[in-house]
Amino acid sequence: MATQTTTPAATPAKMFQSRFADLSLFHSALDEVLARKNNNQRPDPSHPSVQGAASVSQLAEQQNLIHANAAALNTQLKGLPAVSDTGVAAYCASLARNLGLAMINGDQALAAHYRQELTAKESVCDPHWIEAVDKYVQFVVTRGKIPYRVWKNIGDFVINDKLHNKARVGIIGDWGTGQPDARAVLQQMARKNLQIAIHLGDIYYSATQFEVDNYFWNIWSGVLNLPASGIASYTLSGNHDMFGGGGPFYGLLDRMGQPASYFCLRNDYWQVIALDTGLHDACPDGSKATYLEQTEIEWLRDKIQNSGGRNTMLLAHHQLYTAYEDIPGYGAVNKNLYQQIGDLLPKVKVWLWGHEHNQVFYKNYCGILARCIGHGAFPIGCDEVPVLKHPEVPVEGYKLTGTPFLDHGYVIADFDGPNMTLSYFVSADESKPIFTETF
C-alpha cells in the first residue's frame, strides 16, 4: 500500500471549518477514527488524511456539491491532484465521501463502485477511510430532531444561587477544538480564581458524542477541577453543536447541571442571560440567518421587563451584527434577531458573543454595546486576519496579533455589588488585560 504523504507546509496546517453540517460530520467521522487509534487525541491538521478531507470539502463548497446526488458525485473528483505522492490523500478522501453520499442516497450500485475503488487489493487508500465512511453514514442517518427544551413556567431556567453579589466569572467562546492551545488558554483562565466558567458555544466539528467527551468535557472538567473546585460551569449552543442533531450537547448540559440551552444567572444587582442562537443555525446549507424560538423570546422579555431593577448582560454564540463577515441573507445585521428583540436592547448594558473567531470591540450599534470574543481556541492564521467588510459598523481600534496563529483569549467578569468590570485577556500575556471596562 502506498504511503500517503504531503509536501511539508511552510506554516502549521490550519484546522478545517465549514458552515455546512454534512461536511462537518464527514470531518468528525474521519477525526474520530484517527483519534481512536491515538489514545483519543485529536489528529493534527497536518495529518495527510485530514488535509485530503479538507481539500475535498473545500472543493465541494466551491462546486456546490454539498448534497450531491448520484449523477453529480463523479464531478467532485475534478480539480483534485492526480494520484501521486502528493495527491493520494485527497483522491482517497473524495472516494470516501462519494461512497458515503451514495450509501446515504441509497444508490447501491454506485456505492459498490466506490467501495471497490477504496478496498481493491491494488488500492492506494488506507483502510481507515472505510471506517470513516461507515461512521459518517451513521452520523447522518441517525441524526434526529434537536431536543430543545421549552420552559413550562415563565420562571424556569433562572439560577439564583450561583452568581453571588461579589463573584468572578470566566467567559470564553468557540473553545471546543480539543487542541493543546485550547487546554493552555483554559488553564490561563482557570488560574484567575473563578466561581463560574461559561463557554459561548461550538465544539468542533459537529459536537458528536466523541467530540463532546474528548474535546470538551474531559479537558474542561479536568482543567477546572470539577466538581472538586466548586466552579459552576455552563455552555451555550453554537451552530456546530447542533450539526450532529444536538443529542450529545444536551447530554452535556445534564452532566454540567445546566437546565436548558438558555438560562439566566441572577444576583441582587445583575442578571446574565444566555440565549440559544444555535438551534436555528443548523440548516444543512448554512444559508439562513439564525433566530430565536418564539417561546424563548417570551421568556427573555419576561426576564428583562421583570428584572427587579437588575442590570442585564446578554450572552450568545451568534452575533447580532458584524463588521467583518456577511450574515446570511442580510450582510452586516441579523435582521431576524433584531426584529425579534431589538426593542429590548436599550435595557441591556452589554452583549458578548462569539461565532466569528475574532476579538472585536464595537461601539454602540443597533441600540447595544457589543463585544465579539470568538477567539477562544480555534486556530486562525496570521495570514487570515479578518478584513473590514461593513465600515458602517463602528469598531474600536484593537486587533488580534500573533504568529503563526492569532492569539486566543477570554474575558473575566468581576461582579461587585452594582458594578461589573470586564477584563479582556489574550494568551500572549495572562498577567495583564489588554482592555478593561466597568459598567
C-alpha positions in Angstrom: 0.0 0.0 0.0 1.3 3.4 -0.9 2.1 5.8 1.9 0.0 8.9 2.0 2.3 11.9 2.2 2.1 15.6 1.6 4.6 18.3 0.9 5.6 19.9 4.2 3.7 23.1 4.9 5.6 26.4 5.4 3.4 27.1 8.5 1.4 24.7 10.7 -1.7 23.3 9.0 -5.0 25.0 9.7 -8.0 23.3 11.2 -10.8 22.9 8.6 -14.1 24.6 9.3 -17.4 24.7 7.4 -20.9 26.1 8.0 -22.2 23.0 6.2 -23.4 20.3 8.6 -22.8 17.3 6.3 -19.2 18.4 5.6 -18.5 18.9 9.3 -19.9 15.4 10.0 -17.6 13.9 7.4 -14.7 15.5 9.2 -16.0 14.4 12.6 -16.1 10.8 11.3 -12.6 10.8 10.0 -11.3 12.6 13.1 -12.8 10.1 15.4 -11.4 7.1 13.5 -7.9 8.6 13.6 -8.2 9.7 17.2 -9.2 6.3 18.5 -6.0 4.9 17.0 -4.0 7.5 19.0 -5.4 7.5 22.6 -8.4 9.7 21.7 -6.1 12.6 20.8 -7.3 14.9 18.1 -5.2 14.3 14.9 -3.1 17.2 13.9 -4.4 19.2 10.9 -1.2 18.3 9.1 -2.2 14.6 9.0 -2.3 13.7 5.3 -5.8 12.3 5.5 -7.1 15.3 7.4 -5.6 17.6 4.7 -7.0 15.4 2.0 -10.5 15.6 3.5 -10.1 19.4 3.8 -9.2 19.6 0.1 -12.3 17.6 -0.9 -14.6 19.7 1.4 -13.3 23.0 0.1 -13.9 21.7 -3.5 -17.4 20.6 -2.6 -18.2 24.1 -1.3 -16.7 25.7 -4.4 -18.7 23.4 -6.7 -21.9 23.4 -4.7 -21.7 19.7 -4.2 -22.6 19.6 -0.5 -25.6 17.3 -1.0 -24.7 15.8 -4.4 -27.0 13.2 -6.0 -25.6 10.1 -7.6 -25.2 11.7 -11.1 -23.1 14.5 -9.7 -20.8 12.6 -7.5 -18.0 11.9 -10.0 -17.6 15.6 -10.8 -16.2 16.0 -7.3 -13.0 14.3 -8.4 -12.4 17.1 -10.9 -9.8 19.6 -9.9 -8.1 17.3 -7.3 -4.5 16.4 -7.7 -3.7 13.3 -9.7 -2.9 10.1 -7.8 0.7 10.7 -6.8 2.7 11.1 -3.6 1.1 14.5 -3.0 -2.4 13.6 -4.2 -3.3 10.2 -2.7 -5.0 11.6 0.4 -7.3 14.0 -1.5 -8.1 11.2 -4.0 -9.0 8.8 -1.3 -11.0 11.4 0.7 -13.1 12.1 -2.4 -13.8 8.4 -3.0 -14.7 8.1 0.7 -17.1 11.0 0.7 -18.7 9.8 -2.6 -19.1 6.4 -1.1 -20.8 7.9 1.9 -23.2 10.0 -0.1 -24.0 7.1 -2.4 -24.9 5.0 0.7 -27.0 7.8 2.2 -28.8 8.3 -1.2 -29.5 4.6 -1.4 -27.6 4.1 -4.7 -26.3 0.6 -4.1 -24.6 0.3 -7.5 -22.6 3.5 -7.1 -21.8 2.6 -3.5 -20.4 -0.7 -4.6 -18.3 1.0 -7.2 -16.7 3.4 -4.8 -16.2 0.7 -2.1 -14.4 -1.4 -4.7 -12.2 1.6 -5.5 -11.3 2.1 -1.9 -10.7 -1.5 -0.9 -9.3 -3.2 -4.0 -6.0 -5.0 -3.5 -4.2 -2.5 -5.6 -5.8 0.5 -3.9 -3.6 3.2 -2.6 -6.1 4.2 0.1 -5.7 3.4 3.8 -8.3 1.1 5.4 -9.3 3.8 7.8 -11.3 5.5 5.1 -13.8 2.7 5.1 -14.2 3.0 8.9 -14.6 6.8 8.4 -17.3 6.3 5.7 -19.3 3.9 7.9 -19.2 6.4 10.8 -20.1 9.3 8.6 -23.2 7.5 7.3 -24.1 6.5 10.8 -23.9 10.2 11.9 -26.1 11.3 9.1 -28.8 8.7 9.2 -29.2 8.7 13.0 -29.2 12.5 13.3 -32.5 13.2 15.0 -34.6 16.2 15.9 -32.8 18.6 18.2 -34.1 18.0 21.8 -34.6 21.7 22.5 -36.1 22.4 25.9 -39.1 24.7 26.3 -40.0 26.3 29.7 -43.2 25.2 31.4 -43.3 28.1 33.8 -42.0 31.5 32.9 -39.6 31.4 35.8 -37.9 28.3 34.6 -34.2 28.2 33.9 -33.4 31.1 36.3 -30.5 30.3 38.5 -30.4 32.3 41.7 -27.7 30.7 43.8 -24.5 30.7 41.7 -23.8 34.3 40.7 -23.0 35.9 44.1 -23.1 39.7 44.6 -19.3 39.5 44.6 -18.2 36.9 42.1 -15.7 36.3 39.3 -16.8 34.7 36.0 -14.6 33.5 33.2 -16.2 33.6 29.7 -14.6 32.0 26.6 -16.0 31.5 23.1 -15.5 28.9 20.3 -13.2 26.9 22.5 -14.1 23.2 21.8 -11.2 22.3 19.5 -9.6 19.7 21.7 -6.1 21.0 20.7 -3.2 21.8 23.0 -3.8 25.6 22.6 -7.4 25.1 23.9 -6.1 23.4 27.0 -3.5 26.1 27.5 -5.8 29.1 27.3 -8.3 27.4 29.6 -5.5 26.8 32.1 -4.8 30.6 32.0 -8.5 31.4 32.6 -8.7 28.8 35.4 -5.8 30.5 37.2 -8.0 33.6 37.7 -9.8 32.2 40.8 -13.2 31.7 39.1 -16.5 31.0 40.7 -18.3 30.5 37.3 -17.0 29.5 33.9 -19.1 29.9 30.7 -18.4 28.7 27.2 -20.2 30.6 24.4 -20.5 27.5 22.2 -19.0 25.4 19.4 -17.5 22.0 19.9 -15.8 21.1 16.6 -16.5 19.7 14.2 -20.1 18.6 14.9 -20.4 18.0 18.7 -20.6 14.3 18.2 -20.5 12.2 21.4 -16.8 11.5 20.9 -16.1 15.2 20.4 -18.2 16.3 23.4 -16.4 13.8 25.6 -12.8 14.2 24.4 -12.6 17.7 23.0 -14.8 19.5 25.6 -15.8 17.8 28.8 -12.6 15.8 29.6 -10.5 18.9 29.1 -13.0 21.4 30.6 -13.7 19.4 33.7 -10.0 18.4 34.2 -8.6 21.9 33.9 -11.3 23.4 36.0 -11.0 20.5 38.5 -14.7 19.8 38.5 -16.6 19.1 40.7 -13.9 19.5 43.5 -13.2 23.2 42.8 -16.9 24.1 43.2 -16.8 26.2 40.0 -20.2 26.3 38.3 -19.9 25.9 34.6 -22.3 26.4 31.6 -22.1 26.2 27.8 -24.2 27.8 25.1 -25.5 26.4 21.9 -23.3 27.1 18.8 -24.1 26.1 15.3 -21.5 23.3 15.3 -23.1 21.9 18.5 -26.3 21.2 16.6 -24.8 19.7 13.4 -25.0 16.2 14.7 -28.5 16.5 16.0 -27.8 18.1 19.4 -28.2 14.9 21.4 -24.6 14.9 22.8 -24.8 18.6 23.6 -28.0 18.2 25.7 -26.4 15.2 27.4 -23.5 17.6 28.3 -26.0 20.1 29.8 -27.2 17.4 32.1 -23.7 16.4 33.1 -23.0 20.1 33.9 -26.2 20.6 35.9 -27.5 23.1 33.4 -31.3 23.3 32.9 -31.5 24.2 29.3 -29.7 25.7 26.3 -30.7 29.2 27.5 -30.7 30.4 31.1 -30.4 33.3 33.5 -27.9 33.8 36.3 -29.1 36.3 38.9 -27.8 38.1 42.0 -29.2 41.2 43.7 -27.8 43.6 41.2 -27.2 41.8 37.9 -28.6 39.2 35.6 -26.6 37.3 33.0 -28.9 36.0 30.3 -27.6 33.3 27.9 -29.6 32.8 24.6 -29.8 29.8 22.3 -28.9 31.1 18.8 -27.5 27.7 17.7 -30.9 26.0 17.4 -31.8 27.6 14.1 -28.3 27.8 12.5 -28.1 24.0 11.9 -29.8 24.3 8.5 -28.0 22.0 6.0 -26.5 24.7 3.8 -25.8 27.4 6.4 -27.6 29.9 4.2 -30.1 31.4 6.7 -29.6 33.9 9.4 -30.3 32.4 12.8 -33.2 33.4 15.1 -34.8 32.6 18.4 -37.7 30.3 19.2 -40.9 32.3 20.0 -41.1 30.7 23.4 -37.6 31.8 24.2 -38.4 35.4 23.1 -41.3 35.4 25.6 -39.0 34.1 28.3 -36.4 36.7 27.5 -39.0 39.5 27.6 -40.1 38.4 31.0 -36.6 38.5 32.4 -35.8 42.0 31.0 -39.1 43.5 31.8 -39.3 42.0 35.3 -35.6 42.4 36.1 -36.3 43.9 39.6 -34.0 46.8 38.8 -31.1 44.5 37.9 -28.6 45.4 35.2 -28.5 42.9 32.3 -25.7 41.3 30.3 -26.5 39.2 27.3 -24.5 36.2 26.1 -25.0 34.3 22.9 -23.0 32.3 20.4 -24.0 34.3 17.3 -23.6 37.9 16.6 -26.4 40.5 16.1 -24.1 42.5 13.8 -20.7 42.3 12.3 -18.1 44.5 10.6 -16.0 41.6 9.3 -18.4 38.9 7.9 -21.6 38.6 6.0 -24.6 37.4 7.9 -26.5 35.1 5.5 -29.1 37.0 3.6 -28.5 40.3 5.3 -24.9 41.5 5.4 -24.0 43.4 8.5 -27.0 42.9 10.7 -29.0 39.8 11.5 -32.4 41.3 10.9 -34.1 38.1 12.1 -32.7 38.7 15.6 -33.1 42.4 15.5 -36.8 42.2 14.6 -37.3 39.8 17.5 -35.5 41.5 20.3 -34.3 44.9 19.1 -36.7 46.8 21.3 -35.3 45.1 24.4 -31.6 46.0 23.7 -31.6 49.6 25.2 -32.3 47.9 28.5 -29.1 45.8 28.2 -25.7 47.0 29.3 -23.5 44.9 27.1 -23.8 41.8 24.8 -20.9 39.3 24.5 -21.0 36.9 21.5 -18.7 34.6 19.6 -19.2 32.7 16.3 -16.6 34.8 14.4 -13.1 33.6 15.5 -12.1 37.2 16.3 -12.0 39.7 19.1 -13.8 42.9 18.2 -14.7 45.9 20.4 -17.8 47.5 18.9 -19.1 50.9 19.6 -22.9 51.2 20.3 -24.8 50.0 17.2 -28.4 48.8 16.8 -29.0 50.0 20.3 -26.5 47.8 22.0 -22.8 47.8 23.0 -21.3 44.5 21.9 -18.0 42.5 22.1 -17.1 39.6 19.9 -14.9 37.1 21.8 -14.9 34.1 19.5 -11.1 33.8 19.7 -11.1 31.3 22.4 -9.2 28.5 20.7 -10.0 28.0 17.0 -6.7 28.5 15.1 -6.7 31.4 12.7 -3.5 32.0 10.8 -1.9 35.4 10.9 -2.4 35.5 7.1 -6.2 35.3 7.7 -6.6 38.5 9.6 -10.3 39.5 9.1 -10.9 42.2 6.6 -13.3 45.0 7.3 -16.4 44.4 5.1 -19.0 46.7 6.7 -17.4 50.1 7.6 -20.8 51.4 8.7 -20.5 49.2 11.8 -18.3 51.2 14.3 -15.3 49.4 15.6 -12.7 50.3 18.3 -9.0 50.1 17.2 -7.7 46.9 18.8 -6.8 43.9 16.5 -5.5 40.5 17.4 -1.9 39.7 16.7 0.3 36.6 16.8 2.2 34.1 14.6 1.7 31.7 13.1 -1.8 31.9 14.6 -3.6 34.8 16.1 -3.7 35.0 19.9 -6.5 33.3 21.7 -8.3 34.9 24.6 -11.1 35.2 27.2 -13.0 37.6 29.4 -13.0 37.9 33.2 -16.2 39.5 34.6 -15.9 40.7 38.1 -19.2 41.4 39.9 -19.0 43.7 42.9 -22.5 44.7 44.0 -23.9 47.1 41.4 -20.7 47.3 39.4 -19.3 44.8 36.9 -15.9 45.0 35.4 -14.9 43.2 32.2 -11.2 42.4 31.7 -10.1 41.1 28.3 -7.1 38.8 28.2 -5.1 37.3 25.3 -3.0 34.2 25.6 0.3 36.1 24.9 0.0 37.7 28.4 -2.2 36.3 31.1 -1.0 38.8 33.7 -2.4 42.0 32.2 -5.6 42.5 30.3 -5.5 44.4 27.0 -8.6 46.3 27.9 -10.8 46.8 30.9 -14.3 48.5 31.2 -16.7 48.9 34.1 -20.5 49.1 34.0 
